[in-house]
Every structure is written in C-alpha cells, then in structure tokens.
Amino acid sequence: MKTSYRAYIGPIGPLVLLAISITARAQNPSPAKIEAKLLQEDFQIARTALEQGHSGIYRYTPKIALDRAFDAAAKKLDRPMDSLEFYRILAPAVARIKCGHTGVLPPKDILQAMDQTIALFPFDVEVLDGKVYVSREYLPDEQKLVGLEIRRINLVGIDRILSTMLAATPGDADSQTVRPWRIAHQEIFAFPRMLYSLLGIEAPFQIDFRAPTSGNQRSLKLSGVTGPDRGKTTTVRYPEDKSPRAT
C-alpha cells in the first residue's frame, strides 16, 4: 500500500490546523517496518509539498536554517522504521517552520488506538515555567496528586520529555506560551498522547513527584487509562465538563 499524505483542515479551538497525515506503506498497523528508501521518498514528498504549497514557510525560519533542519532529519532515515518512528523524525522538522497552523499528526490507526484501546498517562498536566504539574487525575481510585510536580516518568527526566514535546508542537514564531499551552490543553497535542507517540513511554508508569511547597518527593507506579475509562471518570469526577443540555 503506497503511503498517502493528506492535507486537511479541521477546527482546533479558535485555530485551524493544516496537518500531514501519515499512512504506512504496509498492510499491517504501525509496527510494520518500512524500508529506508521508501521513508526517504516519503519525507521528500512532505518537504516538497510544504516548500511549494506553504505560503509562509520562511516567515519565521530563514530558508537556510529550515533547509538545514530538513536535511538533518532526512539523514536519520537510514534504516527501516515503523510509521511512529518516522513520525518522530518528521514532526520536529515540520515544527521548525514555526507556523501554528502547520503540524504533523501520528498515523490514523495510532490516533484511533489512543482514543480507544491504548492505556495512556492517567493525568492532565499544566506546564508552567518549564515545569510540569498534575492538574487532573483519571484513575478510578483518586490518588490526591493534583498540584504535584512531575520529575521523572519511567526513569526519563521531565526536562527531556518536555523538550521533545515542545520541539514537535506547532506554534507561531518563538512564542513562549502557545506550545506549553497546547501540550497542557489541546487534545490533539496533549501530554498523554505525546508521551506515547513521540517518546514511546508506555504503561505502567513509574512516576517521581515533588511537592512544590515542601520539596518532599514520592514515587508511584500507576497504570494507564484508556479513552473510554477516562471518559467515565470525567463524567463522575469533573461534571463541570458536561455540555449544558439544550433547553
């Protein structure tokens, strides 16, 4: 099956996102490996489409700098990869355009699995001054962790996690607020999704916390939460999220 790139427009809050959707060149879902030659061809298709079709591609990033970023990304496509590995290389390169309306989404099958079957990180977060804090919990048994700072997840430091996410998140120019806000609040780029799709960090989660006021630290091993289970918990624990019924 040939890879397809589909530019499409969809509402993202008050914004609009122009995205490239990746479909693997395989009959099987994303774990199937794709030959390096085909990955390189696909990367060039995406690059050419942006260079020829994006009206503001060099508005915030000079051509010489963007060419350097694309060239460096292309050199990483030197071995067979699955479509998620390819996504992890393409997304940061496209984000270097620094256009809030231009980004890359994971493959459709992965998006659907993250919605339904994959047990994702069980918290929503806030990103403030380079730190990540628990803002909501979705495990059935509430752990009373809201407000704690997250320091490590599965032995990966939060600095590395956050820098990886920020590098792949669309945002205009060098805004210091839009990318952290999207990671915390915009579902399509939300922290739990990016933790899985960009960093490959999966459940169960060994999480190191720090209390901002006392500095006390604690570590917990927690399961993930699927989309349907998250929805059930939201209904009970956060009823304010429920849309008002039409009168």
Secondary structure, DSSP 4 states (H G I P E B T S, - for coil): ----EEEEEEEETTEEEEEEEE--SSSS-TTS-B-HHHHHHHHHHHHHHHHHH-TTTTSSS-HHHHHHHHHHHHHT--S-B-HHHHHHHHHHHHHTT--TTEEEEPPHHHHHHHHHTS-B-SEEEEEETTEEEEEEE-SSS----TTPEEEEETTEEHHHHHHHHHHHS--STT-SSHHHHHHHH-GGG-HHHHHHHTT---SSEEEEEE-TTT--EEEEEE--B-HHHHHHHHHHH-GGGSPPPP-
